[in-house]
Amino acid sequence: MASVLGFEPTSLPTSPLTMTLLVRLEPDGLRKLLKNGLRRGMSDVQLQAHLMECWNLRPDAPESTHLLNALDERGWLTRSADTGLWKTRLGSSTTP
């Protein structure tokens, strides 16, 4: 999966997401994804467009699922049940 994404999602730090960490993350597509989730968040359509633009991936591709699951496990990017938007959470981590 690293060949498509440019990294292995499970290798991401498990620490809470900070702005310092966010700006150091590689590749650029990952940083952009998390930045897009700040403030208002992203709709499913916006998330799909980002996955296609950065990695040429459909949202139902195994690599997309793997990435979103890894980010959700860390509490960094989650889909809000209330709004349906994908939101980046600074200072959040769901792993010890």
N, C-alpha and C positions, 0 to 999 in steps of 0.2 A: 504493500500500500504506500510505502514511502516514495516509490517511484512516481506515483500519480500526484500525491499531495506535496512531495518534497520533504516530508518528515513523517515520523511515526507518532500518531496522536497519543498513544499510551506513554510515550517518552516525555510528554509535557510535565512541567513541575506540578506537584500536588498542592503547593502553597496557595494561599489566597491571592487572587489577581489584584495587582496594584498597577498604577500608571507606569511606574518604573519597569515592572516586568512586562507589561503590555508593549511598550515601545522597543523592548529588546527581543521580543519573540520573532522567530523566523519560521517560515518564509513571509514575505510581504502580504500574501493573500490571507494568512492567518491574522496578522495584525489588522488588516482592513476589515476582516469579518468581525472581529471583536470591537473595533472602533465603530462600525456600522450599528452594532447593537447598543451602543451607549445612547443616552438621552431618550429619544422616543422609541427606539427599538426598530426591528425589521419585521415586515409582514412575510408570510410564506413566499409570496411572489418575489420580494426583494432578496430573500435568502436563496431561493432557486436561481435567480439571476446572478448572484455573487458566486455560487458554486459553479455555474456554467462559465462565467467570465474568468475566474481565477484558475479553475482546475478542469474545465470542460466536463463536469460531472452533473448527472441528473440527481435530484434529491433522494431518489430511491436506490441509488448505486450503493454497493456495500461500503465503498470508501467514504461516502457522505454520511452514512449511518454511523460508521466507526468514528469519524471525526466529531459528529454532533453528540454521540454518546459520551465520548471522552471529555468534551467540554461541559456537558451536563453533569457528569459524575464529579467534576471539580467545582461545579456551581458557577462557572464562568459565563456560560451562555445557556440560557434556559428559555423555554417557551412558556409564557405567562398563561395560566388557565383562564384568567379574567379577560385579558385583551386579545389573546392569540398571537401576540407579538413576541419575537425572539429578542430577549434583553440580555445585555452584558451586565454582570454584577461585579463591581469592584469590591475587593475586600471579602469576597465570598469563596469559600472552599467547603466542600462537603466531605472531604477525606481528612483523616487525622494527621 
